[in-house]
């Protein structure tokens, strides 16, 4: 994954959180019960972690430049905050952790962004 692919990947997952990309998944209560507590820890996503719902190869680029990809990521983050401000009771299914509210989505996003930013020595 190159830097632009990483930014577009973060944007795509944020689209799930803000309801702009409906992924047709079901995460059982049993799996959620095992996985979701991880979000309450200080633990990070492990290097090399790969979710089963992702393609083996990075997706083709959506944007012609990294700057446009960054602009879209910023837009998706703003949208993410807005949709949860508009509906404080909103929940969205995460393909790995199950149904998450705003607080849990923020916890996931911090872990996810940190995971990829460390890959590129940005933090």
Residue frames as a rotation matrix with the C-alpha (Angstrom) as fourth column:
UNK 1
0.590 0.807 0.000 0.00
0.807 -0.590 0.000 0.00
0.000 0.000 -1.000 0.00
UNK 2
-0.505 -0.727 0.466 1.42
0.686 -0.665 -0.294 3.38
0.524 0.171 0.835 -0.93
UNK 3
-0.918 0.061 -0.392 0.63
0.260 -0.653 -0.711 6.65
-0.300 -0.754 0.584 0.88
UNK 4
-0.659 0.718 -0.224 -2.30
-0.740 -0.565 0.366 7.61
0.136 0.407 0.903 -1.35
UNK 5
-0.263 0.560 -0.785 -3.80
-0.046 0.806 0.590 4.13
0.964 0.191 -0.186 -1.13
UNK 6
-0.671 -0.033 -0.740 -3.55
0.709 0.260 -0.655 4.35
0.215 -0.965 -0.151 2.67
UNK 7
-0.905 0.350 -0.243 -5.34
-0.230 -0.882 -0.412 7.72
-0.358 -0.317 0.878 2.71
UNK 8
-0.419 0.780 -0.465 -8.05
-0.748 -0.007 0.664 6.43
0.514 0.626 0.586 0.38
UNK 9
-0.406 0.223 -0.886 -8.39
0.377 0.924 0.060 3.32
0.832 -0.310 -0.459 2.56
UNK 10
-0.855 0.082 -0.512 -8.89
0.472 -0.282 -0.835 5.45
-0.213 -0.956 0.202 5.70
UNK 11
-0.749 0.600 -0.279 -11.44
-0.647 -0.753 0.116 7.51
-0.141 0.268 0.953 3.80
UNK 12
-0.378 0.610 -0.697 -13.32
-0.371 0.590 0.717 4.40
0.848 0.529 0.003 2.66
UNK 13
-0.519 0.174 -0.837 -13.54
0.701 0.647 -0.300 2.99
0.489 -0.743 -0.457 6.18
UNK 14
-0.896 0.221 -0.386 -14.69
0.090 -0.759 -0.644 6.40
-0.435 -0.612 0.660 7.42
UNK 15
-0.613 0.715 -0.337 -17.44
-0.678 -0.258 0.688 6.24
0.405 0.650 0.643 4.78
UNK 16
-0.363 0.475 -0.801 -18.67
0.413 0.853 0.319 3.09
0.835 -0.215 -0.506 6.53
UNK 17
-0.675 0.013 -0.738 -18.75
0.730 -0.136 -0.670 4.95
-0.110 -0.991 0.082 9.84
UNK 18
-0.808 0.357 -0.469 -20.64
-0.247 -0.927 -0.281 7.91
-0.535 -0.110 0.837 8.43
UNK 19
-0.003 0.905 0.426 -23.16
0.127 0.423 -0.897 5.78
-0.992 0.052 -0.116 6.56
UNK 20
0.282 0.073 -0.957 -21.97
-0.814 -0.509 -0.279 6.60
-0.507 0.858 -0.084 3.02
UNK 21
-0.395 -0.384 -0.835 -20.83
-0.743 0.668 0.044 3.05
0.541 0.637 -0.549 2.30
UNK 22
0.420 0.665 0.618 -23.17
-0.884 0.454 0.112 0.31
-0.206 -0.593 0.779 3.32
UNK 23
-0.639 -0.630 -0.441 -21.19
-0.676 0.734 -0.069 -2.88
0.367 0.254 -0.895 3.78
UNK 24
0.455 0.867 -0.204 -23.44
-0.710 0.491 0.505 -5.88
0.538 -0.085 0.838 3.92
UNK 25
-0.570 -0.678 -0.463 -21.99
-0.156 0.643 -0.750 -7.67
0.806 -0.355 -0.473 6.93
UNK 26
0.730 0.659 0.183 -23.25
-0.346 0.125 0.930 -9.36
0.590 -0.742 0.319 10.03
UNK 27
-0.519 -0.855 0.002 -21.02
-0.373 0.224 -0.901 -9.76
0.769 -0.468 -0.435 13.06
UNK 28
0.170 0.635 -0.754 -22.38
0.416 0.647 0.639 -12.25
0.893 -0.422 -0.154 15.55
UNK 29
0.781 0.184 0.597 -22.94
-0.432 -0.531 0.729 -11.24
0.451 -0.827 -0.335 19.15
UNK 30
0.869 -0.493 -0.048 -20.38
0.423 0.688 0.590 -13.88
-0.258 -0.533 0.806 20.12
UNK 31
0.081 -0.873 0.480 -17.66
0.930 -0.107 -0.352 -12.29
0.359 0.475 0.803 17.97
UNK 32
0.281 0.092 0.955 -18.62
-0.011 -0.995 0.099 -8.78
0.960 -0.038 -0.278 19.06
UNK 33
0.977 0.143 0.156 -18.39
-0.159 0.012 0.987 -9.83
0.139 -0.990 0.034 22.70
UNK 34
0.548 -0.836 0.004 -14.83
0.763 0.502 0.408 -11.05
-0.343 -0.221 0.913 22.10
UNK 35
-0.092 -0.655 0.750 -13.64
0.928 -0.329 -0.174 -8.23
0.360 0.681 0.638 19.84
UNK 36
0.506 0.424 0.751 -15.26
0.314 -0.902 0.297 -5.02
0.803 0.085 -0.590 21.05
UNK 37
0.919 -0.167 -0.357 -13.51
0.319 -0.215 0.923 -4.89
-0.231 -0.962 -0.145 24.48
UNK 38
-0.003 -0.959 0.283 -10.23
0.991 0.034 0.127 -4.42
-0.132 0.281 0.951 22.58
UNK 39
0.074 0.094 0.993 -11.45
0.541 -0.840 0.039 -0.92
0.838 0.534 -0.113 21.68
UNK 40
0.923 0.306 0.231 -11.48
-0.037 -0.528 0.848 -0.02
0.382 -0.792 -0.477 25.39
UNK 41
0.597 -0.775 -0.207 -7.78
0.679 0.351 0.645 -0.83
-0.428 -0.525 0.736 25.77
UNK 42
0.493 -0.567 -0.660 -4.63
-0.500 -0.805 0.319 1.12
-0.712 0.172 -0.681 25.02
UNK 43
-0.150 -0.557 0.817 -3.53
0.354 0.741 0.571 -1.74
-0.923 0.375 0.087 22.75
UNK 44
-0.207 -0.028 -0.978 -2.82
-0.770 -0.612 0.181 -0.95
-0.604 0.790 0.105 19.13
UNK 45
0.926 0.371 -0.073 -3.73
-0.311 0.639 -0.703 -2.83
-0.214 0.674 0.707 15.98
UNK 46
0.299 -0.855 0.424 -0.84
0.168 0.485 0.858 -5.16
-0.939 -0.185 0.289 15.33
UNK 47
-0.216 -0.448 -0.868 1.43
-0.838 -0.372 0.400 -4.55
-0.502 0.813 -0.295 12.34
UNK 48
-0.945 -0.149 -0.290 0.32
-0.303 0.729 0.613 -6.80
0.120 0.668 -0.734 9.53
UNK 49
-0.494 0.843 0.211 -3.25
0.134 0.314 -0.940 -7.01
-0.859 -0.436 -0.269 10.85
UNK 50
-0.909 0.273 -0.315 -5.58
-0.373 -0.196 0.907 -7.69
0.185 0.942 0.280 7.94
UNK 51
-0.296 0.894 0.336 -9.32
-0.570 0.117 -0.813 -7.87
-0.766 -0.433 0.475 8.26
UNK 52
-0.588 0.079 0.805 -11.02
0.418 0.882 0.219 -10.66
-0.693 0.465 -0.552 6.38
UNK 53
0.484 0.869 0.097 -13.41
0.556 -0.220 -0.801 -8.27
-0.675 0.442 -0.590 4.64
UNK 54
0.385 -0.424 -0.820 -10.58
-0.577 -0.804 0.145 -6.45
-0.721 0.417 -0.554 2.83
UNK 55
0.967 -0.120 -0.224 -9.23
-0.146 0.459 -0.876 -7.45
0.207 0.880 0.426 -0.55
UNK 56
0.590 -0.806 -0.053 -5.77
0.739 0.513 0.436 -9.00
-0.325 -0.296 0.898 -0.61
UNK 57
-0.465 -0.723 0.511 -4.43
0.867 -0.487 0.101 -6.21
0.176 0.490 0.854 -2.83
UNK 58
-0.583 0.245 -0.775 -5.02
0.224 -0.868 -0.444 -2.49
-0.781 -0.432 0.451 -2.24
UNK 59
0.465 0.836 0.290 -7.87
0.622 -0.076 -0.779 -0.98
-0.630 0.543 -0.555 -4.24
UNK 60
-0.189 -0.428 0.884 -7.16
0.918 -0.396 0.005 0.99
0.348 0.812 0.468 -7.38
UNK 61
-0.851 -0.194 -0.488 -6.78
0.390 -0.856 -0.339 4.70
-0.352 -0.478 0.804 -6.75
UNK 62
0.209 0.974 0.083 -9.96
0.922 -0.168 -0.350 6.74
-0.327 0.149 -0.933 -6.79
UNK 63
0.845 0.086 -0.528 -8.32
0.064 -0.996 -0.060 10.16
-0.532 0.017 -0.847 -6.96
UNK 64
0.813 -0.514 0.273 -5.78
0.328 0.017 -0.945 11.48
0.480 0.858 0.182 -9.44
UNK 65
-0.129 -0.881 0.456 -3.59
-0.200 -0.427 -0.882 13.06
0.971 -0.205 -0.121 -6.75
UNK 66
-0.459 -0.120 -0.880 -2.75
0.767 0.447 -0.461 12.53
0.449 -0.886 -0.114 -3.11
UNK 67
-0.995 0.098 0.003 -3.95
-0.089 -0.888 -0.451 16.07
-0.042 -0.449 0.892 -2.36
UNK 68
-0.295 0.942 -0.158 -7.43
-0.721 -0.111 0.684 15.23
0.627 0.316 0.712 -3.65
UNK 69
-0.028 0.231 -0.973 -7.38
0.357 0.911 0.206 12.03
0.934 -0.342 -0.108 -1.57
UNK 70
-0.816 -0.310 -0.488 -6.46
0.565 -0.245 -0.788 14.06
0.125 -0.919 0.375 1.54
UNK 71
-0.806 0.575 0.139 -9.27
-0.566 -0.818 0.102 16.52
0.172 0.004 0.985 0.80
UNK 72
0.011 0.840 -0.542 -11.72
-0.378 0.506 0.776 13.63
0.926 0.196 0.323 0.59
UNK 73
-0.309 -0.172 -0.935 -10.46
0.687 0.640 -0.345 12.14
0.657 -0.749 -0.080 3.87
UNK 74
-0.994 -0.034 -0.106 -10.96
0.096 -0.742 -0.663 15.48
-0.056 -0.669 0.741 5.60
UNK 75
-0.461 0.884 -0.072 -14.46
-0.755 -0.349 0.556 15.69
0.467 0.311 0.828 4.12
UNK 76
0.036 0.480 -0.876 -15.29
0.051 0.875 0.482 12.15
0.998 -0.063 0.007 5.30
UNK 77
-0.666 -0.324 -0.672 -14.02
0.671 0.134 -0.729 12.89
0.326 -0.937 0.128 8.82
UNK 78
-0.927 0.369 0.072 -16.15
-0.373 -0.879 -0.298 16.04
-0.046 -0.303 0.952 9.02
UNK 79
-0.163 0.893 -0.419 -19.15
-0.654 0.220 0.724 14.08
0.739 0.392 0.548 7.75
UNK 80
-0.297 -0.063 -0.953 -18.45
0.446 0.873 -0.197 11.34
0.845 -0.483 -0.231 10.32
UNK 81
-0.935 -0.075 -0.346 -18.63
0.346 -0.406 -0.846 13.85
-0.077 -0.911 0.405 13.17
UNK 82
-0.749 0.660 -0.054 -21.71
-0.658 -0.733 0.175 15.56
0.076 0.166 0.983 11.73
UNK 83
-0.183 0.747 -0.640 -23.84
-0.315 0.572 0.757 12.43
0.931 0.340 0.131 11.26
UNK 84
-0.308 0.036 -0.951 -23.30
0.761 0.609 -0.224 11.42
0.571 -0.792 -0.215 14.87
UNK 85
-0.973 0.044 -0.225 -23.95
0.099 -0.804 -0.586 14.96
-0.207 -0.593 0.778 16.11
UNK 86
-0.577 0.797 -0.178 -27.21
-0.701 -0.372 0.608 14.94
0.419 0.476 0.773 14.14
UNK 87
0.566 0.734 -0.375 -28.28
-0.422 0.649 0.633 11.62
0.708 -0.200 0.677 15.68
UNK 88
-0.110 -0.660 0.743 -26.76
-0.975 -0.075 -0.211 10.99
0.195 -0.748 -0.635 19.10
UNK 89
0.264 0.297 0.917 -28.27
-0.586 0.805 -0.092 7.47
-0.766 -0.513 0.387 19.21
UNK 90
0.663 -0.020 -0.748 -26.89
-0.720 0.255 -0.645 6.42
0.203 0.967 0.155 15.82
UNK 91
0.127 -0.670 0.732 -25.06
-0.316 0.672 0.670 3.11
-0.940 -0.316 -0.127 15.53
UNK 92
0.519 -0.097 -0.849 -23.31
-0.844 0.101 -0.527 1.67
0.137 0.990 -0.030 12.49
UNK 93
0.915 -0.181 0.359 -22.08
0.079 0.956 0.282 -1.88
-0.395 -0.229 0.890 12.00
UNK 94
0.142 -0.946 -0.290 -18.32
-0.943 -0.218 0.250 -2.17
-0.300 0.238 -0.924 11.75
UNK 95
0.508 0.142 -0.850 -17.32
-0.643 0.719 -0.264 -5.19
0.573 0.680 0.456 9.62
UNK 96
-0.322 -0.698 -0.640 -15.03
0.034 0.667 -0.744 -6.57
0.946 -0.261 -0.191 12.34
UNK 97
-0.984 -0.173 0.030 -16.23
-0.006 -0.137 -0.991 -5.14
0.175 -0.975 0.134 15.68
UNK 98
-0.381 0.916 -0.129 -19.98
0.919 0.391 0.059 -5.18
0.105 -0.096 -0.990 15.10
UNK 99
0.482 0.704 0.522 -22.44
0.608 -0.698 0.379 -2.45
0.631 0.134 -0.764 16.00
UNK 100
-0.492 -0.712 -0.501 -20.65
0.871 -0.395 -0.294 0.67
0.011 -0.580 0.814 17.26
UNK 101
0.760 0.614 -0.212 -21.89
0.627 -0.779 -0.012 4.01
-0.173 -0.124 -0.977 18.53
UNK 102
0.829 -0.411 0.379 -19.97
-0.118 -0.791 -0.600 7.26
0.547 0.453 -0.705 18.09
UNK 103
0.573 -0.634 0.519 -17.70
-0.770 -0.198 0.607 6.71
-0.282 -0.748 -0.601 21.10
UNK 104
0.385 -0.424 0.820 -16.66
0.126 0.904 0.408 3.26
-0.914 -0.054 0.401 19.91
UNK 105
0.800 -0.129 0.585 -16.23
0.591 0.010 -0.806 4.40
0.098 0.992 0.085 16.32
UNK 106
0.774 -0.561 0.295 -13.89
-0.534 -0.828 -0.173 7.16
0.341 -0.024 -0.940 17.56
UNK 107
0.407 -0.636 0.655 -11.89
-0.543 0.408 0.734 4.60
-0.734 -0.655 -0.180 19.55
UNK 108
0.527 -0.184 0.830 -11.61
0.582 0.790 -0.195 2.42
-0.619 0.585 0.523 16.46
UNK 109
0.910 -0.146 0.389 -10.68
0.253 -0.547 -0.798 5.35
0.329 0.824 -0.461 14.23
UNK 110
0.635 -0.724 0.269 -7.84
-0.763 -0.533 0.366 6.39
-0.121 -0.438 -0.891 16.56
UNK 111
0.221 -0.546 0.808 -6.44
-0.150 0.800 0.581 2.85
-0.964 -0.250 0.094 16.54
UNK 112
0.609 0.107 0.786 -6.91
0.672 0.458 -0.583 2.50
-0.422 0.883 0.207 12.78
UNK 113
0.935 -0.272 0.226 -5.40
-0.088 -0.798 -0.596 5.85
0.343 0.538 -0.770 11.84
UNK 114
0.487 -0.788 0.376 -2.49
-0.765 -0.177 0.619 5.33
-0.422 -0.589 -0.689 14.25
UNK 115
0.405 -0.267 0.874 -1.86
0.229 0.955 0.186 1.87
-0.885 0.125 0.448 12.79
UNK 116
0.660 -0.103 0.744 -1.49
0.751 0.062 -0.657 3.26
0.021 0.993 0.118 9.27
UNK 117
0.891 -0.372 0.261 0.30
-0.341 -0.927 -0.157 6.45
0.300 0.051 -0.953 10.27
UNK 118
0.434 -0.763 0.479 2.95
-0.488 0.248 0.837 4.33
-0.757 -0.597 -0.265 12.00
UNK 119
0.540 -0.197 0.818 3.35
0.630 0.740 -0.237 2.30
-0.559 0.643 0.524 8.79
UNK 120
0.542 -0.266 0.797 4.42
0.647 -0.473 -0.598 5.52
0.536 0.840 -0.084 7.10
UNK 121
-0.342 -0.752 -0.564 6.37
0.935 -0.211 -0.285 6.93
0.096 -0.625 0.775 10.08
UNK 122
-0.163 0.381 0.910 3.92
0.214 -0.887 0.410 9.80
0.963 0.261 0.063 10.47
UNK 123
0.694 0.308 0.650 3.61
-0.560 -0.336 0.757 9.32
0.452 -0.890 -0.061 14.24
